[in-house]
Amino acid sequence: MEAKAILKFARITPRKVRRVVDLIKGKKAGDALIALRFMPYRGADIVEKILKSAMANAEQKKAVNPEDMSVKAFVNQGPSLKRVEQRSMGRANIIRKRMSHITVVLTEEVKS
C-alpha cells in the first residue's frame, strides 16, 4: 500500500528543493522527519509539511505504522513567472521566478 501527497506551484526553485529531497529518499518516514527538522535549508520546511501530509494520508488508509514506511520523493519544475528588471541604456533583463511541483510517496517495504 502506498500513500501520496503532492504540492503544486510551490514558490521555490526545483533545484533548491531537490537538494533536500535527495537527502531523504529511501529513508523511513520517521527518520526523514527528524532529518528535515534540523536541515538549514528553506526547502526543508516545505518538504517536512508535505511528508507530514503523506503520513496522515497513510494513517487514513489504515496502512502499517506510517513512520515505518519508506520515502520516495521527486520534484518537477512548474511554470515560471517572468518579470522585467530595468537595466542601463534602455535595456531590460528577464527575471524568472520558478515554481516546483513536489511529490512525496510513502510505500510499505516488502518483506520476503
Residue pairs with C-beta under 8 A, 6 or more apart in sequence:
1 58
1 61
1 63
1 64
1 107
1 108
2 105
2 106
2 107
2 108
3 54
3 55
3 57
3 58
3 61
3 63
3 66
3 69
3 105
3 106
4 54
4 57
4 103
4 104
4 105
4 106
5 50
5 51
5 53
5 54
5 57
5 103
5 104
6 50
6 101
6 102
6 103
6 104
7 46
7 49
7 50
7 100
7 101
7 102
7 103
8 78
8 101
9 78
9 79
9 99
9 100
9 101
10 17
10 46
10 78
10 99
10 100
10 101
10 102
11 97
11 99
12 42
12 43
12 46
12 98
12 99
12 100
13 98
13 100
14 75
14 76
14 77
14 78
14 98
14 100
16 41
16 42
16 43
17 43
17 46
17 47
17 75
17 100
17 102
18 75
19 41
19 43
20 36
20 39
20 41
20 43
20 44
20 47
21 43
21 47
21 73
21 74
21 75
21 102
23 35
23 39
24 32
24 35
24 36
24 47
24 51
24 71
24 73
25 71
25 72
25 73
26 70
26 71
26 72
27 35
27 70
27 71
28 67
28 68
28 69
28 70
28 71
29 51
29 54
29 55
29 66
29 67
29 68
29 69
29 70
29 71
29 106
30 67
30 68
32 51
32 71
33 48
33 51
33 52
33 55
33 67
36 44
36 45
36 47
36 48
36 51
37 44
37 48
46 102
47 73
47 102
47 104
50 102
50 104
51 71
51 104
53 104
54 66
54 104
54 105
54 106
55 66
55 67
55 69
55 106
56 66
57 106
58 66
58 69
58 106
59 66
63 69
63 106
63 108
64 108
66 106
68 109
69 106
69 107
69 108
69 109
70 106
70 107
70 108
70 109
71 104
71 105
71 106
72 104
72 105
72 106
72 107
73 102
73 103
73 104
73 105
74 102
74 103
75 100
75 101
75 102
75 103
76 100
76 101
76 103
77 98
77 99
77 100
77 101
78 98
78 99
78 100
78 101
79 99
80 96
80 97
80 98
80 99
81 96
81 97
81 99
82 94
82 95
82 96
82 97
83 94
83 95
83 96
83 97
84 92
84 93
84 94
84 95
85 92
85 93
85 94
85 95
86 92
87 93
